[in-house]
Amino acid sequence: MKNDNLKNRYRVNGQIRAREVRVVSDDGAEVMPTRQALDLARQQGMDLVEISPNAQPPVCRIIDYSKFLYQQKKRQKEMKQKQVKVDVKEIRFGPQTDDHDYNFKLNHAKQFLKEGNKVRAYVFFRGRSILFKEQGELLLLRFANDLEEYAKVEQLPKLEGKRMFLFLAPKKVSVVKQSQQKRDRLAAEKAAKEQSKLKSEEQAEKNGLLANAKGGEALKELASEKEE
């Protein structure tokens, strides 16, 4: 079905109705009557394929039609593979999660968000622990606050049955921006340190030359005194 849609997307040979076309190739482009372009295609054992019908005049390429469709299919496949797939990762808490377990799961969530995944955190209330739903809500709000640098809240804590959910989405632009700012700051600090080091070395060299000069003058005075 997809192949049929791809075939129907382009006019080829006798299907091209424009009186003249712009034929593009690796050597450039040339406007010519459609009949002339068809003759050129036949002489080369190729097809005339209309690749941009809305241009004035329409743009065509002389190419083997089967090869052209294969290239288009391959390009679509590559584009699809490059699309970022967003997964939803789950983080589960109990209403009385201790700090060690909380921090462990917090680090996992940071990693998920850095990789571009969404996070669905929830507190599961077992039996009578539903009495601690306010405690669970506070835990999820704390979780969202601790991830403020990495995520934006898509849904605040909401109780559904025995579970209270919090939905977070990665804050990619912010993280990249902060990372860039951090890199710039570190680069500036490094440059300042190197500059300070160079100044110290220059000053040390000057001090050494000055000391040598003073030492030379002292030797001259001593030699002069001995001659007298």
Phi, psi and omega in degrees: 000318180294321179296321178297319178297322179293320179295320182287349183283336186238138172275146182221139177051242185295348179283343182283119188258350181294149181286328176220157183222161174258112182268119180257146177209182179295339181270351180139212181217149181214132177274131181206163175300146181301322180300319180295319179296320178295321179297318179298318180297317180296318179301328181269359182069030183240187178242154173261115185246127179276110185259344177217086187289337184273352178287161179240106353283169179303145181265133181231161176226139176270113185200159173292123187298321179296318178295321179299314179296323179296318179296319179295319179295319179295319180295319178297320180295318179295319179295322179294322180291330181283342180295134182286124178270121182263117177260157175252116180261140182257139174236122184251136176237159166259161183296342181236046179295132180281169185297322181298312180293322180298311181294324178299314181286330177296317178295322176298316181297319178301317180295317179301315183291322178299327180278359177091011180268154172276160180234128173248104179262141179212153175254127180260123181260113181262126176060234184282357180293351176300341177294341181261029184297327178293323177294322177294321179295318178297322179297316180292323177293322176296319180299314179296320180293320180290340180255014184303326181290334187253340189217159172243148183279123176268330177210125177291163182311127182222128182277125176229101183069240179261011181234141175246119188257148172226128181250129180236142177241146182296137178262072189299312185299317182295316182296316180297318181297315180295322179296319179295317178299320179294318179297318179297319181295316180296322179295319180294318179297319179297316180297321180295320179295317179296320179296318179295321179296317179298318179297320180296318179294320178296319180294320179296320179295318178297317179298322179294316179296320179296318179296320179296320180295316179295321179296321179295319179295322180296319179296321178298316180297319181295319179294324180293320180295321180294321179296325179288000000 
